[in-house]
């Protein structure tokens, strides 16, 4: 039986037998469509276009929680690559879609833009109206380019039942693209009578 006695552990031995922690992964992508071709911690000789990304951002894909086929690579305003959702709901082209615009007035549903997250709030009246009702509905908030609403950066999903119970839901940003309200617009499928966007 092989044993290492604690007193025998020297810095040299620890370094020799330590397994290095891989903190960066490479995202290989198609230079024309920007679809993801590979996520790996090894260099590929058969692919040339890639960028490095932190392991924690890749973890959901490796664990099967997110599908890489539903994401694409974009070049953000700071000239670095990021992964964004490419699922464009057909309702983006539908007349039932309503904008969520900046407003100082309170609405039935208020979306607050903070430094690092979206805060989704129900008005007091809406919360009282819907309390004690089981509402099996998911709100979809589409974050798109301000200049082209068909270019979808992200779809934020909010369970309405959870929102009614808690009064608010906080959803962290997934991308630096969400930081700049001058470059993005928000819209949703109409459910409430009024919506407003606020910056905190």
Secondary structure as UniProt FT lines:
FT   HELIX           6..8
FT   HELIX           11..17
FT   STRAND          24..29
FT   TURN            31..33
FT   STRAND          35..40
FT   STRAND          50..54
FT   HELIX           55..62
FT   TURN            63..64
FT   HELIX           68..70
FT   STRAND          71..75
FT   TURN            77..78
FT   STRAND          81..85
FT   HELIX           90..93
FT   TURN            95..96
FT   STRAND          97..100
FT   STRAND          109..113
FT   STRAND          117..122
FT   HELIX           124..130
FT   TURN            131..132
FT   STRAND          138..145
FT   TURN            149..150
FT   STRAND          152..159
FT   HELIX           160..166
FT   STRAND          168..172
FT   HELIX           176..179
FT   TURN            181..183
FT   STRAND          184..189
FT   STRAND          195..199
//
